[in-house]
Amino acid sequence: MNLFRAMMKRYSPNLSAGLVSFMAMSAACVGGAHAAPLLASAAADGDHTGMQLSFELAMAAAAQTTPPAATPNKAATSATSPESDQPGPDGLKPGAAYVEADQVQSPAQNQFVASGAVEMRYKDRTINADQVQYNSDTGVTVATGHTRTIDDDGTIQDADSITYDDNMKSGVSYNFAAISRDNAKVFARKVEQIDPNTNELTNVIYTPCDLCVAHGKTQEPSWSIQASRVTQRKDQKMVYYQNAILRLQGVPVVYMPYMWTPDPTLDRASGFLEPKIAFGRKRGFSYEQPYLWSISPYQQLIISPQLNASVAPLLNIDYQRNFYSGLLHIRGGVTNESFFDNHGNKIGPAEIRDYILADGAFKINDNWRWNFTAQHVRDDFAAGSYDGGQLSLPRGGVYANFFERYNIDGAFDKVGDFSVDDRQLINQLNLIRQTPNSYFALTMASFQSLQIAGYLDYNPALNAADQNLVQPYATDSALYPVIAPMIEGYWSPRARILGGQLTFSFNALGLQHKKIGAGTLPDLFPNYGNYTNDESNGFDSVRGSIGVNYSGGMTTSGGLRWGPVLDLRHDEYRLYGLSKTNLVLAKDNVSISRDLATAGFKVSYPLLRKFSGATVVVEPIGEFLVSPNAQQSPYQPNEDSQSVEFDETTLFAINKAPGFDVYEGGARANLGLRTSVTFTSGRSFDLLVGRTLRNKPEDQFLKTFTVTDKSGQSGAYTYDPSGLGGKNSDWIVDSSFVLTKGLNGYERLRLDSSTFKPVQGEFGLSAITSKTQATLRYIFNDVLTEAQIQTLYRSATVLPSQEGLNTTGDNYRDLQLYAQHFFTKNWGVSARVDRDLVLNTWHRSTVSLIYKNDCIWYELVYQKNDSQLVNYNHKPQSTILFRLNFATLGTSGHKFSDVR
C-alpha cells in the first residue's frame, strides 16, 4: 500500500515507517501496480541530474517554505506590503496570508495551534498538514501529519513533519518524499537546514524509475542511488556524499565511501567527468580521465590525460568559449612517443607528436558572418628509402593513422563551410555576406591529407598474404593546392524581369601548387599533349570570371510553361611558373582570355488527371541549348572540373561541369519525362527519366590515356567515365515511392546509353513502425578508373580495339544496413552493417542485443572492422562492448536515425 515506505524499508531497515502514502501509485503496471506521480510537477531550475536533482527537491521543503504567524481564526488575511494591491495567482494580495483549519486554538500566550485539515497559503505557496503549531516568541513553526508543500509551479514535497523558523535560518523535515515532473523520485529520512549555507539530507534514495508492485510486493527499480548522508555547502558551491551506492535492479554495483559534486544551483562547475577505459594490443591498458575546468559562465576547458600501459601518455585538451556573436572550439593533444603498430611494437625514435582541431563560427550582423577551421596532425617519420628500396622519400612524411592509434573520435567530422574528402583535414577562413537577393563569400584554405598512400614496410618480393603492413603513410599534402583566395558573388534584382530571374555573378580563384604529382599533368592540362609523367615542381594560377544569367519562366493560357535561357561569361587566366613543371617546352608565364555563351529555351507541359482514388501528373521537359565550341588553348588548365557527376541534379544544368574550367559547347538538348502518382490512401510514386542529346561528342568530358599489355605494347584509348561525352548520353532514372505510412524507398540510376545496363546508382529502403526503424542502402559504381583499366590489361597478351575496350567492372559496391527492432516492449536488436562487396571486407559494423525499460538501457554490442588501419595479422578487429545508459544521467547514445 505504501510504496515510499517500502522503498525506505528496503534500503534502510532501521527507519521508521512514517512516510506519506501516495495512493495514486496503485495504477496499472506490467505485472502489478504502477507507480505514477500524483501531479506532473516542475523540476528544479537547471539541467541537474541524479542526486543533484534530489537535493534540490529536498531543499524546497526545508529551506523554501516559511509561513507567517497566523491568528486563531477560521480564516485570516493580512496585508503587509504596500507594493501593489493586485492579487497574485493564489488570490492573495502581496504580503497577505491565508490560514484555514477545522480547529484553531491558542493554549498559551504567543502560541498558536491549528488542527484538522490545515491549509496555509503565503507567497504563492500552499502548505497542508494535520496540525500546525507556531510560537511567536521563538519564531518556530512545526507542521506535522501528512504535510504537503505545493509551490506555485505545481512542485509537491511530502513529509511526516516540517520544522522551520521565521527567518529561514534553520529548518528540518522528517521522512521526506518528492516527485518531479519527469517522474524522478527522492526519499530522505531527514532533511535539515543547519544554517543559511549548510543543508543536510540523511539516508537518501533517488530513482527516476517507475515503482511497480507485483503480488503485493514493491519491485526493485531498474536503478537507484543511495547515500547515508548528503551535505550541501552553498558557501563552497559543493555537495558532499557519504557512502554512496549505485544499485541496478536492487543489486549494489558501485560503492564510493566519499564523493563530491558541484552545487546544483550552479549552471556548470569544475569536476571530474566520466573516465574512458580500454584495453588492447596497441596501447595495453588505457585510462583517460577528463577533468572539466569551468573557467567562467561562458568558457570551459576539459583536460583529459590518456594514461597508457605500453606507450607514453597523450595529453588532450578541449576548450570552448561562447561569445555574444558565436562559438570557439579548440581540441588538441600532444605526446612524446615512437610510432607503434597494431601489435604494440614501437618503430623509430620517440619524438613530439600532436594534433589540433579548432573551429569557430561568428555572426557579425544580420547579413555578415565568418567562420574558420584549423586542423593539423604532426606525426612525422624520417626521410629514407622504403617499399624495399622502391620508394624514396627524401623529405620524409606523415603517418596516416594517428587518430586510430590513440582512439580519438570525431577527428574527421565536417565543420566549416567547405567540406573535404574522407580522411582529410582543412584549414579555412570564410567571410560571407548573404541577403535575400545577393551573396558574397571570400575563402582561403589549405589541406592536409591522412589518406593512405602506401605502407613503409611493403616488401615487393612478398605476395599479399605474406605482407606485414603496419606503417601506413599519408598522401603528400604538398600535392594539394592552397586556395589563396577564392571570391564569389551573386546579385539579382528583387523584381522578376519578363517573368524570369536575372543574375549577375563574379568569381575569382587563386591557387598555389607546391608540387605536381606523377601522372597528373594530363588531367591538369588535357590540351597540351607534351609532358613527362614524373613528379615535378608546382605552379601558380589566377582566374577571374564575370557573368550574367537569365532564366525565364512563363505559362501560357493552355498550361505550357516556357522561358528563354541565356548565360554569358568572360574568363581571364594567369599562369605563373609553368617552366618549372614537366610540361615540355612550356612558357613560364601564360595569359588566357575566353568568352563563353549559351542561349536557348526551356519548355515543359505538365498534364494532370484525377482518377478515383489517385492523381496522376505527367510532365515532358525539354531544354534546348547552343554554345560556341570550346576554346581549346593548350595551356587551359582544368583544376576544378576533373570529376563530373551526371545525375538528376545536373540533367538540366546549362553547364554540367562542377566548376569553371570546363564549359560545355555545341548544340544539345536536355530531355526528360517526370511522372508522379499520388493515391488518396497516402501512397505515392515519382519518376524522372532523361538524357542529353548532342550534335557532336563533347571532348571535354572524355578521357584519353595509355594502356600497356604484357609484352610492353602500348596504345592510346579514349573513354567516357561520366556518360556525358558522346552524342547520346547515358540515361538518368530517378524515382521514389511511399508504399504505406512508414515504408518508403528510392533509386538513382545511370544506365549505359547503348546497353541500358546500370553502371552507377543507389537503392534505398526505409521502414519505420512502432517497433522497427530500418534503412537499407546499396551503392555501386561499375565505371572503372584509368588505373583499374590499365591494371586490367597489364596481363593481356593483345590490346583490344577502341570499341572493345572494357571500361566497366567491379569498381565499388557497398551494402549498408541500419536497423533497430524490438520483439517485445523491453527486448530488441540493433545493427549497423557496412559491407564492401568488392573487397569482401567489413567497414566498422555493429550488432547489438538490447534490453530497455522506462529508465535504463542495456546493450551488448559486437563490433567488427576490416580496415587495414586497425586489423591484426590480416584479421579484422573484433570487439565486444557493454553499454549501460541511465535516464536523467546524460545522453544514452542509442538513438537511431534514418541516415538516407
KELO-162693 format. One record per residue (C-alpha): x negated, z, y negated. Coordinates in pm, whole numbers, plus 50000, padded with zeros to 5 digits. Layout:
% residues N
XZY...
***
This chain:
% residues 900
500005000050000497305008949754494634981849781492494995649499492475029349672491485011949993488584994449822487245026949682487625044450018485865016050198482745017249982482735053449865484475076550117483845107749909486015095349621489445109449553492415086649605493845087749256493695051049166496815034749035498805014049282499254977349195502454968749378502214931949285499364928149531501724925849824502424888949765501854863750042498294857950162496894838550452497094862050747498664890450548499314902050194497634885149899496184904949610497294888249288496994901148932499924917048760499154897748446496784869748359494584889148122491884877147889488304882747992485784898147761484214876247498481124856947601480074839847921479264870748125479344873348500479114898848779478514934748675478254924948309481894914348308482944945548495481114967448248482824951347951486234956348109485474992348188484214999947839487514987447698489245018347830486605043947742485465031647405488155009847253491375029947291491905057047029495485065546932496185087046629497585121846632501355119846681504175142046567506645158546808509415133146760511035108746998509695080946778507435083546477505825058846242503455063945953501735040445710498155049345631496705016745496497555000245164496074966945271499324949145350502944956545419503344927345663503944939246021501434929246289502064914046634503224947946763505854951046488503944978546307502554977045959498764981145924497685016745990501065026746136501565041746482504475044646724504915071146994507795073547242508285097547533511015114547736509925148047603507745158347306506555194347271504205214947054503395245447269500805258047024499745252246668497865219346621498715209346979500945180647078502225171647429504285140847514505615138347869507525112848073507155075248025504865079447725504255048047521501925047447220501275017047000498485016446749496304988246608497834961146831497184981947141499684998847375498955029047597501285040647872500885073248062502855100948235501565126347985499515126547664498005157947510496465158747163494645187046984494195181446613491525208646588489205192246842490435157046786490595152047164493335132047331493925133647708496185108047879496975114848246499045099748519499125062148570497515054548237497575018548134495945002747827497294968747717495354951147443496874925247211495284897247418497004909447736493984926447891495014955048120493004985548227494415012848453493105047548530494285081648652493255097748323491545089747994489925114547756488645104747410488115118647061489345106446723486005092146615485425071946935482095090046976482885100947329485415094347599485915094747974488195076648220488655086048586489465062648873489385032148653490614997648764490914964748579491684928548650490674899048430492274865848355490074848248612491154873748879487884893448870488384929948965486384961048879486764996449010484925027748897485275064348986484345073948632483805055548303482265076548027481165070647670478415096247629477585086947270478095056347048475045039647208475465050147572478215041847820478085050248188480045039848499479875058848825480505044349173481275009049060482654979849265483074944449135484554913949308486174881649185487724875349526491304878849637492074910749829494164904250137495994927650370496294918450736498054940750989498354967850728494634968750656492794956850347490324929350440486794927550312486394905050006484164874750051481574891049832481254921149608478684941049412478464978749436476355003049231476215041049230475615041948855475625016748570474365026648225474795006047911472315012747628473614995047320470625005347113468294988947370470654959647436470224965847808472284976248113470624996048392471814997548755471075022449028471475014749399472934980049350474174963349671475394927749723477854925450013479024894350198482234899650393481524936650356478024933950507475224945750273472674917650235470684926949922469774961749804467984970049479467365006749405466904999349036467534968648824468494959148472470184930548287470784922047920473684938847747476944919247794477544919647419474594895647377475224858447398471794854047552468904877547629465454876947781465064883748152464134870348494466104841348638466754831848999463454825349182462664793849378461204799649724459874772249951457574767650247455924735250356452694719450471451754706850124451524739649931452164765550200454394794150093455524788149733457224812649499458344802749150459684829948921461274817848594461424841848301463774834748009462484844947667465364844447420463344838547105466364836846876470054827946894469134791246869465944788247074464644798847412461574794747631461524796048011458104804248153458034795848523454764800548713454744784449057452534805149290451324786749599449514800049904447454768649973446864753749628446304766249275449344777949077451264755048844452454769748515455754753948400457454758548065460864747647941461504751147567464834743847400465854747047037469154739146872469064726346514472024721146288471634683746346470634681646713468684694547010464984695747100463974699647466460404701747597459324706047959455744707648072453314721248326449584724848390447314733248683443644730848780443514716949132442374688349352444704661749480446344673449804448294652650054451464659750252449334677050517447914701450262444434685950271442554686349939440754654949825438304652849538437304678649278439604703449107440474693148752443184697548491446454680548591449534683348373452774667548263455124667447964458774656747949460174660447598463224646147427465274651747117468394637446957469444643946598472224633146368471184626446009474694619545877477864601945991476094568346015472444576246083470834592646386467454593446555466064603446894462834603247087461244609247426457644619047501456734616647870453344616148037451534627148352447794633748377446914632348747443734611748748441384600149020437824588148970436604552448933435314535949250435974511949534438944517849760441024499950024437954497450245435984482249961438694456249886439924473749572437684481249275438994504449005436184507748750438314529548521439964550048792443704555648773446604579648820448124592549142451784582949183453234614549339452544644049107456234653649080456704651149458453644672649534454954700949316458694695449379459554690549011463184679948974464684657248710461414640948609462914605948606466284614448453467454588948197467144601547839466894583547507468404550247402466094529147621466064533147996463274521348226462864511548589462644537348867459544559248862458604550548507458124572748203458714562047846457594573647503460114561047250461224566846893464594553146782466254552346442469854539946442472494533046182475954523746302479224517346120482424500146237481104466046129477294469646129474414481146345470724486946276468044500546508464284504846490462394512846810458794519646907457904525447272455154527447530455324532147905453624549648196454284537648547454354560248852455474532049078453304528749387450764500749353448974508949679447044535749868443464545249802442924552950169444274519850300441984505350566442334467450611440714469850954443624490351093447144479551177450104495551006450804520851285447264534651264447104537750885446984572650736448254566050385448244598150185446824588649843449374566949657448144554049324450324541749039450534507448882448144504648589450184514048279447984491148068449864462048225452974472548032453134461647667453524485447375456584478947161455404482346801458094478746680461454463046767464024459446489467534446446534470554444646313474104430546314476714427946043480244413946047482814411345769485634435945818488224408245790488544381446057487934345745945490374319346075491324343246349487724347546465484714370546431481674361246219478424379946286475024378046117472024390846314468344398346276465854407446547462094412946532459714423446807456014431846808454214435747142450674446547222449494435347566446474456247659445954438147988447434408348173447924413848545446634389748805449084361448870451404369848579450354342648331452614316148495455614338248417454414346848066453584310847971455634288748206454964257247999451194259947967450174249748319446404255748293445254290848374443484311948629445314339248814442774367148769443404398448566442464393548202442474409247859445724410147672447084395247351449454404847071452704387746983455224389946699458654373746695461294372946424464784358546468467724354046235471104341246348474774336646281477554335746538481204327046511483754331246790487314320846711490464333246873493824317246801497034313847001499484285146982503244289146999503094277547360500724305847458497484285547468494534306247347491614287547199488884290246943485654273646828482264287846922479174284146704475764300346741472794292646513469364308746533465854304346394462784319546566459254324846438456414334646675452874345746601450454349846896447014365746850444014367447083445094341247337441494330147386440734363847548443244356747825442884333348122444764305147952442154277847989441054262747655443724282147471443694285747095443034320646967445984323346725449174302946753452304299446536455574286246678458794278146494462004266846656465644261646562468364267646818472054259746809475124259747031478564245846945481724243147148485064258947209486744282747449490254278547586492464298247822496104296347924497484329048070500594323548281502804353348364505544355048624507624385148717508934388749069510984415749231508524444249264505454426249123503994409048817501534380148858499184367048591497124335448640494684325648364492444295048381489484298448143487124271948014484184273847775482604240747678479234242447502476484219047394472974227547273469834207547198467414205947487464994235047498461944231247273459024233747514455904244547326453074250847577452404284047403456054295147405455944329547574458614343747800458314381347762461934393147767463794368547993461784366248315464604381748519468034365748480471164380348640474134357348690477344377148741480794382448591479284397648275477264366248191479604339148322480994331647975477894340647773476614314947523473074322147638472784337247983469164347947937468934385547869466504382447576465414358447302462544338747455464764316747676467684298147518469994276247725470024239447634472084208647723475804204047775477564228648003480974241248100481614277148200484764276348411486774304348567490124314948704491364350348652494284363648855495974397348871498894410449076500454443748982503124459549201505714484449083504584506949368501234511449191499224486949399497194460549218494704432649277492394414749030490244384149098487804363248894486244331349034483934309848824480784289248791478794268548539478504230448543475714212148354474894176648262471354182148399469314210648553468104238148324464364240548397464014273448211465864291148494463724275248768460534290048915457504269249016454894284549245452354275849514452754281449889449794280950131450114276850509447964289650794445454261250766444984266550390447074236450291448914243249962451974228449800453894233949474457574242849503460454249549267463364272549341466294288049158466354326249201469204331648953471524304249084471784290248730469124263248719470914234848898473604211548768476144231648965475544268948952476334293949223479874307749244480784341449095483534360549278484574394049139487594414049250489034449049259492084464149420494164495849439495974499649772497544533649726497084563149497493544574849557492364544249751490644515949565487794491649610485844463249456483474434749538480994414949332479564383849495477354354449415477914325349657475454297149715476614265749533476374243249839476844265450144479174291849990477054317850168476884351549987473354355549852473804386049633476504411849584478044445749629481054460349807482594494149735485484515149863486604548749722489174572749861490464604749705493064626849872493824663849866491254669150143488914639350111486674623649849484534594249959482724563749825481144537550048478864510949896476984481750045474494463749818472494433249920470254406349775469204378050006467264358749740463584361449831460904367349570457984343449524455694367849706458114370450000458354332550030454574329350020454264355850292456904338450500454924305650514451444320950531451554319050911453264284750922451334255251062453164229550846454584233750497458254224550450459654198350216461134208749882464624206050030463614225150341462064255050158463714287050279464444309049977466864333950134466404362050380466424399850412465224409750068467314440650002470184456550194471304491850123474204512250260475344543150070477974568550167479064597749950481814617650121483404651750150486264661150380487944694250459489574696950802491244729550709491674749850393488254765350448486144742550673484734708850577481794684950593479864665750330477484636150346475264617650101473694589950305471424562150175470034537950434467664508750374468854483250630465814460550583463114486650634465364507750861464484539050668466454567350514466254574350149466934610550066470114617150264472014648850346474834660150573476434694350537478774718250712480854737550458482884769250456484664779450136487364802450011488604814249675485274827549552482404817749782480874785949922478614784950230476844752350309474454744350595472534713150490470354688650683468164665650471466164635350579463764614250373461694584650496459864579350169456154573650212455594599049934456904627750147456594617050512454254633750759452324614651029454574584050976457634605451043460424612250794460644646050629463504666650768464714699050613467434724250693468774743550396471364770450346473254771550018475274801049902477314798949584479354826549423482334823349193481564835248837477824837648909476724803448786477404767448885477884760849251476124727449282478614714549536480714693749301481434658849426481884628149212482554591549274479214575149199480524539849178
***
